[in-house]
Structure formats: C-alpha cells, structure tokens
Amino acid sequence: MESLFLASSSSCLFSGKKYLSSSNFKVVHTPTVEVSRCKAWSFMERYSLKSQRQCMKHHLRCNEEKSTVYKKNDASFLVHAASGQPLESEPEAHITENTAKHVHSALDAFYRFSRPHTVIGTALSIVSVSLLAVQKMSDLSPLFLTGVLEAVVAALMMNIYIVGLNQLTDIDIDKVNKPYLPLASGEFSIGTGVLIVTSFSIMSFWLGWVVGSWPLFWALFISFVLGTAYSINLPLLRWKRFALVAAMCILAVRAVIVQLAFYLHMQTHVFGRPVVFTTPLIFATAFMSFFSVVIALFKDIPDIEGDKIFGIRSFSVRLGQERVFWICISLLEIAYGVAILVGAASSYSWSKYITVLGHIILGSLLWSRAKSVDLKSKAAITSCYMFIWKLFYAEYLLIPLVR
C-alpha cells in the first residue's frame, strides 16, 4: 500500500512536464494522459482508505463479539461457582450419568437374582429363633447381637448360593416361567452367575469356620448339600423333578435346620448353655413344617406351564392347580388352628392374648384372600404366593411371644 502512495505522488509532481523515453532520450508531451493517470491514482487512494476503514470496523466488531462471549462464559463460571455445582463439561456429565445408570441396573439385577422374599424370610427366621434362646433381659447384650449378625450374614450368603444355583440350572425354564430374572433375561451371563454363586458359597463357609460355631457350620453345610441336590442336573440329583423329594428338601431346610441349628448356635455357642428343647422351639419347628410344605407346593402353581414343557413332575402338574391351591390353604388353616390352641394353653396372660388373637387374624386374612383369587390368572396366583410369604414373615414375629 505504501508503494502505491509513492507512485501516485510521483505522477502528480511530474504532470505537465517532459518525460524522457528509454531510447533516444526523446521528449514526449502527454499532459492529458498524465492528468487522467493522476485522477486514477487519486481514486485508488480513496478506495484504499475506504477499504482500510471497513477492515478496521470489522476487526473492532469481531473483538466486541469475542469479548461478549468471554463475559458470558465468565458469568456462567461465577454462577456455577456460587451455586456449588460441579464445573464439568457436557461429555464428562454424560459419562457420569451413564455410569450411574449401569450401576443402578447391576444392583437391580442382583436384587432380583437374590430372590429378596427368600432373603427376608431367612433373616427374620434366624432373628426370631435366636430370640427363643433369650431367658432374661440381660441376654439382650452385644454378645447376643454379634451372634445373631454372624448367623444372619453366613446364612444369607448361603441363601444366595442356593437360589442362584437354581437359576443357573433353570435358565430355559425361567424364560417361560420367570423371564424377569437376570439370567433368563440375559442381563447376567452364565459366567457372572457362576462367579456369584461360587464366591458367596465360599464366603459363607469361611465365615462359619471363622466363627467357630458347630451348629452354624453344620446348618450351612446341610443347606449347601440339599440346595445343590435340589437343583444341579447330575445323575441321581436334581431332586426338584420329584414332587415329594423336592418338598422334603424345602421342609428340611426351612422347618428343621433353621429352627434347631440356629437356636443351638445361640444356646450353646453364644450363651454357653446346655441343650434344652423348649416348648416354643418345638411349636416353631412343627408350625414351620406345615408352612414349608405349603411354600414347596404353592411355588409350583404359577409355574405349571414351564414345568410341563421341561418334564418337571410337580404336584401342580400331576394334580392340577386348583386342587393343589386348596390343599395349601387347608394345611395353613390347620396350622393356625393348632397355633390358637397352643397359645390358649400358655400360662402367661400376655402371651395367650397376643398369640391367640394374632393367629385368628392371620387365619382370617388367609381365608379371605384365598376366596378372591382367580385361579385362571397366573398374576393372581403369584400375588397370592407372595402374600403367603408375608404370612410367613408375620409368623416369625409371633413365635418369640409363644411361652
């Protein structure tokens, strides 16, 4: 641009004068051409200055826009800082959100894998039976709480092994009967299922060994053997195929092992007392024998479709859903009748009133619910089955009050 200005100035200075040609040094007079050339250079000079002004304006406008953006970013920074919100980029927030969703999904799948109604039943039964060993208020000590916690944790880990092994061996059946379970739905791979059941069984035995209670260890070992024989598909095993044997397995664990072994764990290992089979303990074992048979029979009623396909000869398959349903209801009502008589024979007034009234209420609720069940609806039968589990929980709240 500077050379352009110099050239223009030189043209104006030499206008109207003589120019020397490059050859022969002749003088050429060109006044008109020189004036036109000067005007042209002046026009170009003005055009150049105008262009410069436009460029400067555009540059200033761009700087103002950038400044506005920076100010907005700074304001956003200050707002986030003042509110205590994390200063993270959108991709990082997206990754965090996805991670949280994956963790939630995994926990939900494990929750369903553990069969929570059995977990709750196991925990309540151990606490209830442990309370039968309490003879005076001073027994409710940190020593008692430690003994109960050891038993509950070890038993829950063994419970997860048993229900997990059953799912591993029933994947195809569960795709028909219980497609919401994580192995049947594909949320868990077979490898994940094997890892869970293996690790939980090892941890259960390890804890039972570390505690040093033989009643606890034998309870875990017998539960492991029966749970494995019930589910695993090996010669002479997979006892769930045979209705009577399957019911006996569940009865042995729920009615006998839980009541006697965990009571002896508290009585002999925790309190260091001699073995005494009290009336409440005998009642609990007998009553839960009825209840365990009912659970063993009732659990197959909604699963009749898949059991038929895969050759599981349950009582529901052999006798029909409706007949097995009313057999279960009748057995439970008989159990409640016996419980009312036992409660009425108590020498403690508070125990008599609570246990008699409690069992009357539970028996009435069961009969009312049974009459309203649509036996043609799988959802209705399943809902009634879960209601029976709630009655199971309620009974363990009454058992410590039987005296």
N, C-alpha and C positions, 0 to 999 in steps of 0.2 A: 504494500500500500504506500510505503514511504517513497519508493522509486516512481510510483505513479504520480505523486505530488510533484516531484522534481522535474519530471518530464513535462508536466503541464505548465509549470512556471517558466521553464526554458522556452517553450513555444511562444508564450506571451511576450517575453523580452525581445525575441528576435523577429517579431511581426513587423512588416513594412520595411525591412532591411534586405540586404543582398545575402544570398546563400552561395557557397562555393560548391560546385559539383565535384564528385570524386575523381573525374577525369577532365583534363584540360583546364581545370580551375575556372570554368565559365561562371559568370554571374547570372543568376536566374531570378527574375522578379515575379513573386507569387503572393501578392497581398491578399487576394480573395480567399485563396486556399488556406493561407495562414490564419486568417480571421475565423474561418469555419472550424479549422482544427482547434483553435483556442476555445471556441464555444463548446466543441465536443468534449474537450478535456474538462471544461468547467462543469458540464452536465454530469460527466462521470464522477467528478469530485463530489458534487452534491449527492448523487446517488449512493456513493460510497459512505458518506457521512450519515445519510439516512439509514443505510443498512446497519451501520455501527450502532446507531441509536436503538434500532429494533432488536439487535442482538443483546444489547445491554439490558433493555427492558425484559426480554425473555429470560435472561440469566437471573435477574432480580426476582422475577415471578417464580421461577423454579426454586430459588433459595427460600422464598417465603413459604411455598408448599412443603418443602422438606422440614422447615422449622415447625410448621403446624403439626406434621406427623410426629416429629420428635416430642413436641409438647404433649400430644395425646398419649403417646407411649409412656412418657414420664408421669402423666396424670393417672394412667392405668396402674402403673407401678406403685404410686403412692396409695391409691385406693386399696389395692391388694395388700400392701404392707400394713395399712391402718386396720384393715378388717381381719388380719391374721390368716388370710387364705394362702395356701401354698403357691409359690411362684413357679409354676411348671408349664411347660409347653404342651400344646394340644396332643402331640404324639405320645408324650410321657403319660398324660392323663388317660389316654385311650388304652395304653398298655396296662396301667394300674387297674382300670375298670375291668379289662378282660381277665386279668389275674384274679381279681376278686370274684368274678363270675365262675371261673374254673374251680377255685377253692370251695365256693358255696355248692357247686354241682357235685364235687367229690364228696363233701361232707354229707350232702343229702343222699347220695348213692350208698355211702357206708351206713347211714342211719337205716335205710331200707334193707340193706344186706344183713344187718344185725338182728332184724326182726324184733323191733322195740317192745312189742307186747310180751315176748318171752323174757326179754331183759328186765322189764319192770316186774314181772311175776317172780323171777329168780331173786331179785334184790329184796322185794317185800317178804318173800317166804323166809329168807335167811334171817332178816331182822326180826320177824315175828317169832320164829322158832328159837332164836337166841334169847328173846325176852322170857321164854318159858324157863330158862335156867336161872333167872333172877329170883332170889328168895327174899331179899331185903333191899331197901333203898340205897344202902351203901354199895351194893353191887353195881349200880349205875355209875361207874367210875371211868377214868381214862383207860384203864386196863380193859374194861368191857368194850368201849368204843373201838380200841385198837384191834381187839379180837374179831369184832363184827366187820370192821373195814377189811381186814386181811381175808376173811372168808368171802365177803361180797366181791372183792376185786378178782380173786382167784376164780370164783365160780362164774362171774360174768365173762371172763376171758375164755373159760371152757364152754360156756353157752354159745359164744360167737363161733368157736370152732365147730360145734355140733350143727348149728343152723347153717353155717357156711358150707360145711361138707355136704349137707343135704341139698343145698342149691347147686353145688358143683356136679353132683350126680343126677340132678333132675332138670338140667337146663332145657331139654326138649319138652319135658312135661310142663315146666313152668311157662314155656312160650304159649301154651294153651291155657293153663290154669291161672298163672300169676305173671303176666307179661310185664308188669311194672317192676319186677325185681331186677337189680342191675346186671346180673349175669344173663338173664333171659332177654333183656332189652339191648344188651351189647354195651352198656355203659362201663362195665368191668370186663376185662378179658379173662380168659381161663387162668392165665399166668398170675394176674392180680388176685384172683380168688384163691389160688393155691398158696400164694405168698401170705395172704391174710390168715387163712386157717392154720397154716404151719406155724407162723410166728406167734399167734395167740395161744395155740396149744402148748408150745414150748414155754412161753411166759407163764402160763397157768401152772404147769408142773414145777417150774423154777420157784415160783412164789410159794407153792405148797411145801416144797422141800425146805426153803429158807425159813419159813415159819416154824417148822418142826412139829406140826400137829398131825399125828397119825390119822385121826378121824377125818381131818380136812383132806389129807393126801389121798386116802382111800376113797373118799367121796369123789374127788377129781378123777381118779383112775377108773373107777367103776363107770362113771358118767362117760368118760372117754371111750371105754370098751363098748358100752351099749350104744352110744351115739354113732360110733364107727360101724358096728354091726348092723345098725338100723338102716344106714344109707348106702354104704360102699357096695359097689357091684362086683363082688367076688364070689367064687363057689362057696355054697353053704351060708353066705351072708346076704346082705340087702333084705333084712327081715321085714322091712316095710311092705314087702309083697304079700305077706301073710297077715291077715287082719288081726288074729288073736295074738300072735307074737309081737306085732307092732304095738298093740295096746299094752301088752305086758312090759315092753321096754319103757314106754312113757310112764306107766304106773310105777315101775321100779325106781325111776329117777325122781319124778315129781312127788310121789307119795311116801316112799321109804327112805331113799338116800338123803333127800333134802331134810326130812324131819329128823331122822335118827342121827345121821352123821354130823350135821351142823349143831344139833343140840349137844352131842357128845364133845364136839370141838369146844364149845363154851363151858360145859360142865367139867370136863376133865383137864383140858389143856389150859384154858384161861383161868378158871376158878380153882382148879386143882382138887375137885371134889370127887367122891366115888360115883360110880354109875348108878343112877336111880331112874327108873321109868315111871314117871308120874302120870296121874290120870289125864291132865291136859295134853301131855305128849301122846298118850295112846289115842285120845279123842282126835287130835290133829292128824295122826297117821291114818286112822280109819276114815275120817271125813275126806281127806285129800285123796284117798284111794278111789272113792266114788268120783270125786271131781276129776281126777286124772284119767279115769276110764271115759268119762264124758268128753273131755277135751280130745282124747285119742280118737273117739268115734266121730265127734262133731266136725273135726277139722277136715275130714274127707267128704263131707256132704256137699259143699260147693265145688269140690274138685272132681266130681264124678266123670265129667267129660274127658279130661285128660287121662284119668286113671283107666278108663275103658280102652282108650286108644293104645296105651302103653302096657296093658296087661297087669295093672295093679289091682289085685282082688280084695279091695277094701269091703267093709260091711255095707257101705252105701252102694257099691256096685252090685253086691250079691243080694241084699235085702231090699234095696230101694231107698231113696232119700227120705220120703215121708215116714216110713216105718222107723228108720234109724233116728230121725229127728225126735219122734215122740218117745223112743226108748231113752234117749239122753235126757229129755225133760223129766221123765218119770224117775230116773235114777237120782237126779238132783233134788227133786221134791222129797224123795225118801230120805236123802241125806239131811235135808233141812228139818224134816220131822224128827229124826234121831237127835239132831243138834238141839232142838227145842226141849226134848226130854232130858238130855244131859244138862242143859242149862237150868232146868227147873229143879234138878236134884242137887244143885250146888248149895253148900252151907253158908255161902256169902250172899247177902241180900243184893248188894250192888251188882255182883256177877250174875245172879239169877235174872234180875230185871233187864240188864243190858243184853245178855246173850239170848234170852227168850224173845224179847222184842225185836232185836236185830235180825234173828233168823226168820221170824214171822214176816218182817218187812221184805227181806231178800227173797223168800219163797214166793211172796205175793207178786213182787216185781217180775220174777221169772215167769210165772204163770200168765200174767197179763201180757208180757212181751211175746210169749210163745203163741198165744192165740191170734196175735195180729200179724204174724209172719206169713208172707206169700211164698210158699214152698216152690213155686214155679219161677221165682226170681232169684238168680244167683247173688245179686247185690243184697237182697233182703236176708238171705241165709247167711251171707258173710257178715253182714251187720249184726245179726243175732249172735254169731260166733264171737265177735269182738265184745258183745255185751256179756257173754258168759265169762270171758276173761276179766271183765270188770267185776263180776260177782266173785271171781277167784281172788282178785285183789282185796275186795271187801272182807272176804272170809279171813284173810290173814290179819286184818285189823281186829277181828273179833277173837281169834284164837288165843292171844295172850291174856284175854279177860276171862277165859274159861278157868274156873278154880274149884 
